[in-house]
Amino acid sequence: MTDNTGHGPHPTPPSIQSHAPAGYVCPFCGLVNGDVADPNNRCELSDVIYQDDELIVFTAADGFGPHPGHVMICPAEHYEALYHLPDRILMRIALMVREVAFAMKRAWNPEGISTRQHNEPSGNQHVWHYHLHVFARYADDMLYRQLRQPVDAAVRAEIAQDIKATLNAANTFLPDQN
């Protein structure tokens, strides 16, 4: 079976229920639509690094440890988890992860890059819109031993500008399907 992009096998996902609570207002959909007015949405328009019809890249509202900023990549359309992503979007996200990593290397010269992504409550997902985290890493940063902490919007805006200045999003484009 192929998905509607013609990019190869796409297995039929098992029946997976939504974990979003009733009345859930997705903060990432708000950001995609340029509307962060919901009081529960901690995103700011200045967090946006890159956006097109398929993806949005932005600075995360939370950080971990002494290097608080990290970047998140999401599909522009609402998909709750990895299981639901069309192949084309999954490929774009993979290419964008690499480009964000290169942009971080150019902007900050970190010693490494880590990525992580969570699905469902037991997988530690807490925003019900697929998102992948990209972290600049440094020796002894103990990233995975740090508690999440809010990052000031002004700091996030600086991070967004640093990455935006060196991001080559054109390297993530796939050929159009006819």
Stockholm file with secondary structure:
# STOCKHOLM 1.0

chainA/1-178         MTDNTGHGPHPTPPSIQSHAPAGYVCPFCGLVNGDVADPNNRCELSDVIYQDDELIVFTAADGFGPHPGHVMICPAEHYEALYHLPDRILMRIALMVREVAFAMKRAWNPEGISTRQHNEPSGNQHVWHYHLHVFARYADDMLYRQLRQPVDAAVRAEIAQDIKATLNAANTFLPDQN
#=GR chainA/1-178 SS CBCTTCCSBCCCCCCCCCCCCTTCCCHHHHHHTTCCCSTTCCCCGGGEEEECSSEEEEECSEEETTSCCEEEEEESSCCCSGGGCCHHHHHHHHHHHHHHHHHHHHHHCCSEEEEEECCSGGGTCCSSSCCEEEEEECTTCCGGGSCEEECCHHHHHHHHHHHHHHCCGGGGCCCCCC
#=GC SS_cons         CBCTTCCSBCCCCCCCCCCCCTTCCCHHHHHHTTCCCSTTCCCCGGGEEEECSSEEEEECSEEETTSCCEEEEEESSCCCSGGGCCHHHHHHHHHHHHHHHHHHHHHHCCSEEEEEECCSGGGTCCSSSCCEEEEEECTTCCGGGSCEEECCHHHHHHHHHHHHHHCCGGGGCCCCCC
//
